[in-house]
Amino acid sequence: MAPDVRAARLRDLDPTTLHDLLRLRVDVFVVEQECAYPELDGRDADATTEHLWVEVGGTPVATLRLLTDEGGTRRIGRVATVRGHRGQGYADALVRAALRRSGQAQVVLDAQTYLEGWYARFGFVRSGPDFVEDGIPHLPMVLRPGGAGQG
């Protein structure tokens, strides 16, 4: 059974859920992956940003945020799953939900390089050279309108 994906803009999140989503991201990216970076970058509060998450027992265990960049391009970012809940299909369900919410817009993301094949399953393709962000190798990827994961 597919997990129930929840979605809300910042203004519609209750304080406890917002706290739990931010804590999940910090636990995965800052603590587990040992990346000191500006987690609170202002994009969470953009009027068009959507926060998507999956809960288990009332607690968020996987999340991503869906942004809108210049020109209407959608951007998937901050994809994170709590270590003990990986392999359950939660991130897959979140990405699929984000793509549905993006409609026919172009969708971009910066993937950790080891996840290139995972994102390719949704129709994403490399769109530039590798780069290092916060000490971790990444690559830009794009899913153009009408791509495999949309519609």
TALINFEN-V78433 format. One record per run of one state. SS is the DSSP state (@ for helix, = for strand, . for the rest). FROM is the first residue (numbers start at 1). LEN is the number of residues. If there is no record, write none. Layout:
BEGIN
ss:SS from:FROM len:LEN
ss:SS from:FROM len:LEN
END
This chain:
BEGIN
ss:. from:1 len:4
ss:= from:5 len:4
ss:. from:9 len:1
ss:@ from:10 len:3
ss:. from:13 len:2
ss:@ from:15 len:18
ss:. from:33 len:10
ss:@ from:43 len:3
ss:. from:46 len:4
ss:= from:50 len:7
ss:. from:57 len:2
ss:= from:59 len:10
ss:. from:69 len:1
ss:@ from:70 len:3
ss:. from:73 len:1
ss:= from:74 len:8
ss:. from:82 len:1
ss:@ from:83 len:3
ss:. from:86 len:4
ss:@ from:90 len:13
ss:. from:103 len:4
ss:= from:107 len:6
ss:@ from:113 len:8
ss:. from:121 len:4
ss:= from:125 len:9
ss:. from:134 len:2
ss:= from:136 len:8
ss:. from:144 len:8
END
